[in-house]
Amino acid sequence: MNRKLFALGLVTLLTLSSKAFAFNFTVDFVNGFYWQGFPITMTRFVNDPADQDLLRDLTHQVEDAWEDVTGQDIWNYNEDVLVSTGHFGSYIRWSNNFGAETGFDPARTLAVTIRYTQGTFMNKTEIILNGNNPSLKANTNNLLLKTLLHELGHTVGLDHSNQFAIMQATPSSLTSLTFDDQQGFVAAISQHKDWSAEGFISPLAGSTEEEKSTFLGCGSVELPPSNGSNNGPFGFLFSLILGALLLRIPRPKTRAIRLSI
């Protein structure tokens, strides 16, 4: 029965991610990994107390923007913004050593979102912000606002859009969600809840509850190239193909899958 449900769910997700819409879903979500329940409890960390107020204000702003779409509580911040270099649970944090910590180019990448799974469930997520980028830290031209809005979408399985939207791979003039962002979010949350209600188990999940997986880097936001070009559609297709190939590799108990744009 689970394989039948998986097939039906996969068809649904691929249909929703078709050319009828700009939005797309991440490879792990398409393959049946999902949040068992909401809200996702997250903690916010900064290294410098001077960064607390801005991160506090913007994280609440972007949370409200997404949650207003469905009228549901999807994220919950369980503490005030903490000044700490130690991190726990699901979180949003600044990194002052972004390249070494994430493996992404700090000159081109604004942030990375990581989703962890245990069995068939997504059970933890991390948003790591590039603290080496002064424009991002200062929210110049709303860059931090746009990045946080984008990264929260990744935490629930939205991938890079191949059209003009908050979820496209590079930041734009947009500071609010587009219709396709909203439709993608509605579809994603609905699928998470449906699978949870059905007790669905992905055939690609580990054979035991203890088997854990890490989906790293699906949510990077890159700065536009100096020539102004935007390879969003190509980047998404490359990400999807690479992810599909990596998912076919024999699965050790702990693995990391890195998707780049």
Backbone as a ProteinNet text record, in pm:
[ID]
protein_1_A
[PRIMARY]
MNRKLFALGLVTLLTLSSKAFAFNFTVDFVNGFYWQGFPITMTRFVNDPADQDLLRDLTHQVEDAWEDVTGQDIWNYNEDVLVSTGHFGSYIRWSNNFGAETGFDPARTLAVTIRYTQGTFMNKTEIILNGNNPSLKANTNNLLLKTLLHELGHTVGLDHSNQFAIMQATPSSLTSLTFDDQQGFVAAISQHKDWSAEGFISPLAGSTEEEKSTFLGCGSVELPPSNGSNNGPFGFLFSLILGALLLRIPRPKTRAIRLSI
[TERTIARY]
82.8	0	86.6	197.4	283.2	341.8	378.1	433.5	327.5	204.4	97.1	74.7	72.2	55.4	171.1	293.3	409.8	394.7	351.3	334.3	230.5	119.7	15	64.4	135.6	187.8	290.8	376.2	478.7	415.5	312.7	242.6	183.3	123.4	64.6	169.4	283.8	387.7	446.3	470.4	525.4	426.3	297	194.5	191.3	196.9	194.5	320	430.6	556.3	573.2	467.4	474.9	479	474.7	483.1	360.4	257.6	139.2	172.3	275.8	317.6	467.7	515.4	659.5	724.8	648.4	710.1	753.3	851.7	903.9	926.7	939.2	964.8	1103.7	1161	1294.5	1291.9	1407.2	1416.6	1374.7	1414.4	1376.7	1225.6	1161.7	1016.3	944.9	989.4	928.8	941.1	1047.4	1069.5	1007.8	919.1	837.6	884.8	980.6	1022.7	943.5	886	793.3	794.6	740.1	723.8	601.7	620.2	510	404.8	447.4	352.9	410.8	323.2	361.7	306.5	366.5	472.2	611.9	704.2	845.5	904.8	955.1	1012.4	1155.7	1184.8	1316.5	1372.7	1504.7	1575.9	1662	1675.5	1754.8	1880.3	1994.6	2123	2197.4	2263.9	2356	2486.7	2594.3	2723.9	2743.2	2674.5	2689.7	2554.3	2545	2417.2	2358.2	2442.9	2394.4	2307.4	2315.3	2237	2102.4	2075.8	1955.1	1826.9	1816.7	1690.3	1649.3	1743	1710.4	1666.1	1738.8	1700.4	1565.3	1541.2	1413	1298.5	1312.4	1204.8	1179.1	1285.6	1268	1218.6	1263.2	1214.5	1065.4	1017.6	873.4	798.8	856.9	792.4	777.7	882.8	875.4	790.2	792.9	704.8	558.9	522.7	384.5	346.5	440.6	410.7	370.5	444.4	410.5	284.8	275.5	163.9	30.7	33.9	-90.2	-151.6	-70.6	-120.1	-215.7	-182.3	-264.5	-344.6	-310.2	-377.8	-341.4	-225.3	-181.8	-46.2	-23.1	102.4	204	299.5	395.7	529.4	569.6	694.5	665.7	750.8	739.5	879.6	905.9	1035.6	1026.2	1104.3	1086.6	1164.6	1248.3	1327	1337.2	1380.5	1424.1	1551.9	1597.7	1721.3	1836.7	1907.4	2013.2	2150	2231.9	2371	2453.8	2496.2	2565.6	2635.4	2747.6	2816	2782.5	2704	2655.3	2513.4	2481.4	2351.9	2285.7	2154.2	2080.8	1946.4	1892.8	1761.4	1756	1637.4	1620	1649.2	1718.6	1758	1783.3	1794.1	1842	1961.5	2074.6	2192.1	2282.3	2364	2470	2596.5	2672.5	2803.9	2907.9	3011.3	3121.4	3233	3209.9	3305.6	3226.8	3146.1	3043.1	3099.3	3204.2	3259.1	3307.7	3382.7	3436.7	3326.4	3223.6	3117.5	3020.2	2998.1	2895.7	2951.7	3073.6	3128.5	3084.2	3005.8	2960.7	3047.1	3056.7	3138	3076.8	3144.4	3086.6	3075.1	3145.4	3135.5	3009.1	2946.6	2828.6	2704.6	2721.1	2609.4	2567.6	2439.2	2387.1	2348.7	2296.8	2249.3	2234.3	2229.9	2207	2101.7	2008.5	1911.5	1939.3	1941.5	1966	1842.6	1800.3	1689.6	1742.9	1711.5	1751	1628.1	1649.7	1539.2	1576.8	1476.1	1491	1375.4	1407.8	1302.8	1244.4	1113.7	1046.9	1021.1	1055.4	1018.5	1133.5	1103.6	1192.1	1180.8	1294	1285.6	1370.8	1441.7	1524.6	1560.4	1573.9	1616.4	1704.8	1798.4	1890.4	1899.6	1894.5	1921	2049.2	2150.7	2280.1	2299.2	2312.8	2325.4	2472	2508.1	2647	2683.8	2749.3	2788.5	2905.1	2965.2	3075.3	3027.5	2895.2	2838.7	2780.6	2845.5	2798.9	2661.6	2627.9	2496.3	2385.6	2413.6	2315.6	2297.4	2406.2	2398.1	2326.1	2340.8	2278.9	2139.4	2095.2	1966	1958.7	2070.5	2074.4	1978.5	1892.9	1791.3	1706.3	1681	1597.3	1656.4	1788	1849.3	1829.8	1841.8	1820.9	1674.4	1584.6	1441.5	1410.5	1458.9	1433.8	1493.8	1613.9	1682.7	1610.1	1568	1494.5	1361	1293	1166	1186.9	1291.4	1328	1363.9	1448.5	1497.6	1387.8	1293.3	1182.7	1103.4	1092	1025.3	1095.7	1229.5	1306	1283.2	1256.8	1242.1	1124.2	1024.2	907.1	906.7	1019.9	1030.7	1008.1	998.7	991.7	1132.2	1148.1	1277.7	1279.2	1384.9	1396.1	1293.5	1225.3	1128.4	1202.6	1142.4	1204.5	1139.6	1070.7	1017.1	1039.6	993	1012.9	932.3	1000.4	933.1	1034.8	986	1075.4	1159.7	1102.3	1172.8	1263.1	1282.3	1380.4	1519.6	1618.1	1749.6	1828.4	1802.1	1875.7	1779.8	1823	1734.6	1702	1585.3	1538.6	1483	1403.2	1339.1	1222.3	1178.6	1063.8	1094.3	998.7	1009.6	887.5	799.4	680.6	653.2	573.3	543.8	461	490.7	410.9	300.6	212.6	104.2	160.8	265.4	322.4	390.6	456.1	509.3	396.9	286.7	173.2	112.1	95.1	37.2	128.8	259.2	353.2	348	335.9	329.5	202.4	90	-36.8	-26.7	27.8	39.8	134.3	245.8	343.4	285.7	225.1	170.3	59.1	-23	-130.3	-74.1	34.9	94.1	156.6	226.9	281.6	170.7	61.3	-48.3	-117.3	-134.2	-198.5	-115.3	14.6	100.5	103.2	104.3	104.7	-23.7	-137.5	-266.1	-275.5	-213.2	-217.5	-117.3	-21.4	85.3	177.9	192.1	271.2	419.4	482.4	626.1	689.2	784.1	851.1	932.2	922.3	1007.3	1156.1	1190.4	1330.8	1381.9	1293	1335.5	1419.3	1497.9	1577.4	1488.2	1542.9	1464.3	1432.9	1503.2	1474.1	1460.9	1397.6	1379.2	1512.8	1618.6	1746.7	1825.6	1787.3	1862.6	1830.9	1935.5	1917.5	1980.4	1924.8	1976.9	1988	2076.6	2094.8	2085.9	1999.9	1987.3	2044.3	2165.2	2244	2252.2	2226.5	2256.1	2148.6	2035.3	1928.6	1879.8	1896.4	1836.8	1931.6	2041.4	2132.1	2071.6	2100.3	2058.3	2184.3	2203.2	2326.3	2307.2	2413.7	2412.9	2412.6	2343.9	2342.3	2482.6	2512.8	2643.1	2665.8	2792.5	2825.6	2769.5	2742.4	2686.1	2535.1	2475.6	2332.2	2247.2	2307.8	2228.6	2173.7	2067.6	2004.7	1975.9	2048.3	2032	1941.6	1835.7	1746.5	1691.8	1627.2	1572.8	1679.7	1795.9	1902.9	1951.4	1967	2013.8	1919.9	1789.5	1693	1701.4	1708.9	1714.2	1840.6	1953.1	2077.1	2063.2	2003.6	1982.5	1895.4	1787.8	1694.9	1761.3	1834.3	1899.9	2007.2	2088.9	2193.2	2133	2027.5	1962.9	1906.4	1844.8	1787.8	1897.2	2012.3	2122.9	2178.3	2192.8	2247.1	2155.2	2024.8	1930.4	1938.2	2002.4	2016.3	2141	2228.1	2349	2310.6	2374.6	2346.6	2356.3	2261.9	2242.1	2304.3	2411.9	2462.8	2368.1	2391.1	2299.4	2297	2408.5	2410.1	2472.2	2405	2457.4	2427.4	2503.8	2481.2	2462.8	2359.5	2333.1	2341.6	2434.3	2456.6	2410.1	2318.4	2268.2	2311.2	2366.1	2413.5	2336.1	2335.5	2265.8	2365.1
-120	0	125.6	122.5	239	273.1	169.1	195.4	255.4	210.6	267.1	412.7	440.3	577.6	664	607.8	682.2	719.9	623.7	649.6	758.6	750.7	851.5	988.3	990.2	1116.1	1175.1	1091.1	1136.6	1195	1129.3	1182.1	1318	1330.3	1457.6	1566.7	1538.8	1638.8	1677.7	1579.2	1609.8	1688.7	1659.7	1734.9	1878.8	1899.3	2034	2111.1	2039.8	2104.5	2114.9	2100	2102.1	2245.2	2260	2391.4	2477.5	2420.4	2499	2603.6	2579.2	2671.5	2692.7	2799.8	2823.1	2747.7	2716.4	2657.6	2513.4	2471.5	2335	2287.2	2155.5	2097	2035.3	2030.3	1973.9	1823.1	1768.4	1626.6	1537.8	1573.2	1490.3	1489.3	1604.6	1613.5	1534	1548.7	1473.9	1323.4	1282.7	1140.2	1090.8	1170.2	1120.4	1148.7	1240.3	1281.3	1405.5	1407.6	1515.8	1542.7	1660.2	1694.7	1622.2	1555.5	1480.3	1573.1	1690.1	1784.5	1924.4	2021.6	2161.9	2213.8	2321.7	2404.7	2345	2395	2362.6	2460.5	2409.4	2496.2	2531.8	2661.9	2708.4	2807.2	2805.3	2899.9	2988.5	3115.3	3210.8	3247.5	3243.6	3270.6	3381.6	3466.4	3565.3	3558	3605	3611.6	3745	3848.6	3985	4035.8	4084.3	4136.6	4246.6	4317.7	4424.8	4372.3	4241.7	4182.8	4127.7	4132.2	4069.3	4132.3	4263.8	4330.8	4308.5	4323.1	4307.7	4165.7	4066.4	3927.9	3895.4	3945.8	3922.8	3979.2	4104	4170.2	4103.4	4072.7	4017.9	3873.9	3794.8	3656.4	3651.1	3740.1	3745	3793.7	3889.4	3943.6	3837.8	3761.8	3661.9	3542.5	3508	3401.6	3438.7	3561.5	3606.6	3606.6	3645	3650.8	3514	3409.7	3274.4	3222.7	3239.9	3181.3	3247	3372.7	3438.8	3372.5	3301.7	3235.6	3122.6	3045.3	2929.5	2950.8	3054.9	3076.2	2972.3	2907.4	2801.9	2836.9	2785.9	2808.2	2704.7	2746.5	2653.5	2656.3	2771.2	2783.9	2845.9	2816.4	2874.3	2900.7	3025.6	3059.6	3040.5	2948.2	2909.2	2993.5	3085	3170.9	3308.3	3406.1	3530	3499.3	3594.3	3573.4	3558.7	3446.4	3416	3456.9	3512.9	3543	3423.8	3342.3	3218.2	3161.4	3096.3	3023.6	2875.3	2833.8	2696.7	2690.6	2590.1	2583.7	2449.6	2448	2324.5	2328.1	2209	2196.8	2255	2291.7	2364.4	2511.4	2576.1	2713.5	2797.3	2928.6	3028.4	3094.5	3103.6	3164.2	3230.4	3320.5	3379.5	3294.4	3289.5	3225.3	3325.3	3345.6	3432.5	3355.5	3226.1	3141.3	3057.1	3125.8	3063.2	2961.7	2997.5	2907.3	2776.5	2785.1	2664.4	2578.7	2642.3	2567.3	2501.2	2563.4	2512.1	2451.3	2489.2	2442.4	2524.4	2630.5	2717.6	2842.8	2900.8	3019.3	3138.6	3194.8	3306.6	3434.4	3441.9	3559.5	3557.6	3439.6	3428.2	3376.7	3317.9	3252.5	3330.7	3358.8	3436.7	3350.1	3231.9	3146.5	3003.4	2912.5	2771.1	2719.6	2640.4	2572.3	2422.9	2361.4	2218	2154.5	2042.4	1965	1827.6	1783.9	1652	1562.1	1434.1	1339.1	1223.6	1164.6	1041.7	951.7	834.6	754.2	830.1	841.1	912.7	1059.4	1101.3	1235.6	1335.2	1457.1	1569.6	1601.6	1606.7	1627.1	1741.9	1809.7	1922.1	2003.6	2135.3	2220.2	2332	2375.2	2482.3	2582.6	2709.2	2816.5	2885	2882.5	2942.8	3063.7	3180.6	3306.7	3346.3	3401.8	3438.2	3567.6	3552.7	3668.9	3745.6	3694	3763.3	3861.7	3868.7	3958.8	4081.4	4198.3	4316.8	4365.7	4350.5	4394.5	4308.7	4179	4089.4	4122.8	4143.7	4171.6	4302.5	4399.9	4531	4540.2	4432.9	4432.7	4543.4	4569.4	4669.6	4630.9	4724.1	4698.4	4575.6	4555.7	4443.9	4307.1	4299	4173	4062.8	4095.6	3994.3	3952.8	4047.9	4015.9	3917.1	3944.8	3857.3	3718.4	3716.6	3589.3	3503.8	3563.6	3488.8	3438.7	3521.6	3480.2	3358.5	3363.2	3254.3	3127.4	3142.3	3025	2955.1	3028.5	2963.7	2875.1	2916.7	2832	2698.9	2701.3	2577	2482.7	2535	2447	2352.2	2388.5	2301	2231.7	2237.2	2160.1	2235.6	2368.4	2444.5	2459.1	2426.8	2440.3	2571	2593	2715.9	2719.6	2829.6	2851.6	2880.8	2844.3	2874.8	2995.4	3077.1	3203.3	3312.3	3432	3548.1	3529.9	3504.2	3476.9	3488.4	3497	3495.2	3368.8	3257.2	3129.6	3107.2	3206.4	3188.5	3187.8	3139.7	3110.8	3234.6	3348.7	3470.3	3578.8	3666.6	3773.5	3871.8	3933.3	4028.6	4151.1	4228.8	4345.1	4305.7	4180.6	4135.4	4136.2	4184.6	4178.9	4111.6	4059.4	3989.9	3868.3	3777.6	3652.7	3676.8	3601.4	3606	3499.8	3500.7	3402.1	3260.4	3238.7	3103.7	3062.5	3156.6	3125.3	3077.4	3149.9	3116.6	2982.6	2958.5	2831.4	2714.1	2734.1	2629.4	2598.6	2702	2683.9	2610	2648.9	2581	2433.1	2404.5	2265.6	2186.5	2247.8	2178	2145.7	2243.5	2220.8	2117	2123.8	2025.7	1884.8	1870.2	1737.7	1684.9	1771.5	1729.5	1675.2	1747.9	1708.9	1581.9	1568.7	1448.2	1324.2	1331.4	1216.1	1181.2	1283.6	1258.7	1189.6	1235.2	1175.1	1030.5	1001.3	865.8	771.6	827.9	744.7	694	771.6	731.9	715.2	612.3	590.1	581.1	667.2	664.9	537.1	469.8	352.5	386.1	514.4	554.8	585.9	579.7	604.9	488.6	512.4	406.3	297.6	180.8	66.6	73.1	160.9	175.9	323.1	350.5	488	556.9	476.2	535.1	583.7	542.5	582.9	728	809.5	952.6	997.5	1103.6	1158.5	1309	1367.6	1511.2	1560.6	1659.1	1719.4	1860.2	1877.2	1997.3	2083.7	2211.9	2307.4	2323.1	2254.6	2271.4	2415.3	2482.7	2614.8	2730.1	2714.7	2827.7	2935.7	3061.1	3174.5	3240.4	3243.3	3298.3	3442.1	3520.9	3655.7	3649.3	3741.6	3739.2	3753.3	3684.1	3699.8	3844.2	3881.6	4019.6	4063.1	3966.8	4003.4	4018.2	3996	4016.8	3901.6	3794	3681	3603.5	3527.5	3447.4	3310.7	3211.3	3076.1	2993.6	3057.1	2988.3	2857.1	2853	2727	2620.6	2659.9	2562.3	2511.8	2606.6	2567.4	2470.9	2494.6	2403.3	2265.5	2260.5	2131	2055.2	2126.5	2061.8	2007.3	2088.7	2045.8	1921.8	1920	1807.8	1680.7	1692.8	1576.1	1521.7	1611.8	1568	1500.3	1559.2	1500.1	1363.6	1346.7	1217	1111.4	1150.4	1055.8	1018.2	1117.3	1089.8	1001.4	1014.7	932.3	785.6	756.5	618.3	551.5	629.5	573	488.2	369.7	289.7	375.9	356	448.7	399.3	459.9	428.8	484.4	450.8	495.4	646.7	713.2	858.8	904.7	993.6	1039.3	1186.6	1251.4	1391.9	1406.3	1476.2	1501.5	1651	1691.8	1833.2	1868.3	1960.6	2007.3	2151.1	2181.4	2316.2	2375.6	2508.8	2573.7	2639.1
0	0	0	77.5	82.9	-53.1	-131.2	-264.2	-355.9	-341	-421.7	-384.4	-253.1	-208.4	-255.4	-250.9	-297.2	-443.8	-525.5	-668.4	-691.4	-619.1	-634.6	-590	-477.2	-427.4	-520.8	-576.8	-669.1	-794.1	-847.1	-964.3	-932.3	-812.8	-772.4	-767.2	-704.6	-691.9	-826.5	-911.6	-1043.4	-1126.7	-1110.3	-1182.8	-1136.1	-1003.9	-949.9	-987.5	-1007.9	-1044.2	-1195.6	-1269	-1414.6	-1465.6	-1596.2	-1657.3	-1629.3	-1570.4	-1536.7	-1430.9	-1351.3	-1247.9	-1258	-1194.2	-1189.7	-1075.6	-971.1	-852.4	-875.8	-796.8	-800.8	-658.2	-642.3	-511.3	-506.7	-386.6	-369.2	-392.4	-427.1	-461.2	-344.2	-222.6	-108	-87.2	-102.7	-86.2	-195.4	-318.6	-428.9	-405.6	-339.3	-315	-184.5	-126	-16.3	123.9	141.3	275.2	313.5	433.2	468.2	618.1	655.6	796.4	851	964.1	1024	1082.8	1126.4	1184.6	1189.5	1208.1	1221.7	1354.7	1410.8	1353.8	1372.1	1290.2	1303.3	1404.7	1514.9	1617.9	1580.7	1575.4	1533.8	1635.4	1649.3	1734.5	1645.5	1683.7	1605.8	1684.5	1615.3	1679.7	1606.1	1681.5	1624.7	1702.5	1640.4	1707.3	1778.6	1727.8	1778.4	1827.4	1951.5	2001.1	1913.2	1839	1752.4	1638.7	1611.5	1502.3	1548.8	1678.5	1731.4	1679.2	1688	1655.7	1510.8	1418.5	1277.2	1246.5	1297.6	1269.5	1333.3	1453.5	1519.5	1434.9	1392.7	1318.7	1184.1	1111.6	977	979.3	1075.6	1080.3	1110.7	1196.2	1221	1096.6	1026.1	906.6	797.5	773	665.7	707.6	835.6	884.4	859	894.4	874.4	726.8	640.4	496.9	443.2	480.5	435.3	504	635.7	709.5	676.8	634.6	593.7	470.5	393.3	272	306.9	409.5	446	573.6	650	777.2	881.1	864.4	955.7	1016.8	1136.3	1207	1159.4	1077.2	1017.5	1090.5	1141.7	1217	1353	1448.2	1581.4	1634.7	1674	1732.3	1883.1	1935.8	2075.7	2175.2	2128.1	2216.1	2150.8	2230.8	2169.8	2091.8	2011.8	1936.3	2035.4	2028.3	2124	2070.4	2157.4	2123.7	2167.8	2072.1	2105.8	1983.4	2005.8	1898.5	1903.1	2001.4	2008.1	1955.9	1876.4	1809.9	1836.3	1836.9	1863.9	1792.5	1768.1	1706.8	1566.6	1523.2	1397.4	1424.5	1332.1	1363.8	1239.4	1264.8	1169.3	1235.8	1164.7	1227.8	1124.5	1173.6	1093.8	1103.3	995.5	995.8	947.9	1027.6	987.5	917.8	897.1	825.1	724.6	644.7	562.9	464.2	392.8	291.9	351.2	460.3	523.1	583.6	638.4	705.5	608.7	493.2	401.8	274.3	235.3	109.2	-10.1	12.9	-95	-101.1	-220.2	-243.4	-169.5	-69.4	5.2	-76.6	-189.2	-274.7	-360.1	-373.7	-459.4	-386.5	-272.5	-205.6	-81.9	-71.5	39.9	158.8	132.9	242	193.5	287.9	259.5	356.9	305.9	391.4	387.4	503	516.4	578.1	520.6	578.7	617.2	737.2	785.5	788.7	763.4	772.8	863.9	923.1	1000.6	961.9	905.7	845.4	727.8	723.1	613.5	645.9	769.3	813.3	804.2	760.7	784.1	933	1002.6	1147.2	1198.8	1108.1	1149.5	1026.5	1043.3	932.3	985.8	903.9	942	827.6	860.6	765	810.4	724.9	756.8	666.1	726.1	653.5	642.9	529.3	501.6	574.8	689.6	768.2	711.1	603.2	537.5	431.8	411.3	311.1	381.2	371.7	445.6	401.6	273.7	226.5	285.3	299.9	360.2	507.7	578.6	722.4	749.9	661	680.5	619.7	553.2	483.4	378.5	312.6	206.4	94.4	54.3	-48.7	-15.2	113.8	161.4	127.5	114.5	73.2	177.3	304.6	408.5	414.6	399.3	396	284.5	164.6	50	72.7	129.5	150.9	253.6	364.1	466.1	413.1	335.2	275.9	186.4	106.1	15.7	94.1	195	267.7	347.1	403.6	474	379	253.3	154.4	137.4	140.8	128.5	246	364.7	481.2	468	387.2	369.8	234	161.4	37.7	-91.1	-86.3	-210.9	-267.5	-395.5	-461.4	-539.6	-616.8	-693.9	-806	-813.9	-920.9	-1050.2	-1162.3	-1291.3	-1357.9	-1277.5	-1326.9	-1222.5	-1251.2	-1163.8	-1035.8	-925.1	-798.2	-685.6	-562.8	-447	-446.9	-491.6	-488.5	-609.4	-696.2	-802.3	-740	-815.6	-758.4	-718.3	-779.9	-748.4	-702	-611.9	-564.4	-675.4	-664.4	-765	-692.8	-763.2	-701.7	-612.6	-620.6	-542	-392.5	-314.3	-168.4	-106.2	-189.4	-139	-226.3	-174.4	-244	-369.1	-473.9	-595.4	-588.2	-686.7	-691.6	-695.6	-774.4	-782.5	-652.5	-584	-451.2	-359.9	-362.2	-276.1	-312.9	-441.9	-485.3	-451.4	-466.2	-429.4	-280.9	-199.8	-54.9	-14.7	-71.9	-42.6	-79	-197.7	-242.6	-152.6	-113	-29.1	108.4	172.9	307.2	301.7	199.5	183.6	169.4	91.7	72.5	201.2	274.1	403.8	493.3	502.8	591.8	542.8	412.1	357.6	387.2	360.9	387.2	535.1	620.3	764.2	808.1	755.5	791.5	743.4	628	571.7	638.6	712.9	767.7	659.7	554.4	438.1	473.9	419.7	435.5	297.1	270.3	140.8	124.7	9.9	-15.7	-15.6	-28.5	-27.9	111.7	211.1	348.7	398.8	503.4	563.7	619.2	634.6	680.7	828.7	903.4	1045.4	1079.2	1191.9	1236.1	1262.5	1290.3	1326	1205.2	1085.6	968	934.5	926.9	908.7	777.5	719.5	595.8	609.1	530.6	529.7	386.2	361.7	229.7	240.8	188.2	211.5	87	104.3	-0.6	-104.6	-90.7	-188.3	-190.5	-78.9	-65.6	-79.1	-151.3	-164.1	-252.1	-219.6	-301.4	-352.2	-482	-536.4	-580.3	-566	-619.1	-770.8	-838.6	-984.5	-1040.6	-1153.9	-1218.4	-1259	-1276.6	-1308.9	-1442.3	-1533.9	-1663.8	-1659.5	-1539.5	-1524.3	-1569	-1619.6	-1666.9	-1549.9	-1575.5	-1470.6	-1527.7	-1479.8	-1530.7	-1441.4	-1389.8	-1297.5	-1350	-1467.9	-1518.2	-1536.5	-1594.4	-1612.6	-1477.4	-1383.5	-1251.5	-1184.3	-1196.9	-1135	-1198.7	-1331.7	-1399.7	-1360.6	-1353.3	-1310.6	-1168.9	-1081.6	-943.3	-937.3	-1014.2	-1012.4	-1065.5	-1177.9	-1237.2	-1143.3	-1087.4	-995.7	-873.8	-820.8	-704.3	-733.7	-851	-888	-899.9	-956.6	-969.1	-832.3	-745.5	-613.3	-531.5	-552.2	-477.7	-517.8	-631	-676.4	-619.1	-555.6	-496.9	-376.1	-356.4	-235.4	-110.8	-18.4	89.8	220.6	267.1	399.8	505	629.2	733.6	747.8	723.6	724.4	593.8	522.7	394.9	377.8	295.4	265.1	116.1	76.2	-64.8	-87	-171.4	-194.7	-335.1	-343.7	-472	-491.4	-606.6	-633.5	-749.5	-759.4	-869.8	-964.1
[MASK]
+++++++++++++++++++++++++++++++++++++++++++++++++++++++++++++++++++++++++++++++++++++++++++++++++++++++++++++++++++++++++++++++++++++++++++++++++++++++++++++++++++++++++++++++++++++++++++++++++++++++++++++++++++++++++++++++++++++++++++++++++++++++++++++++++++++

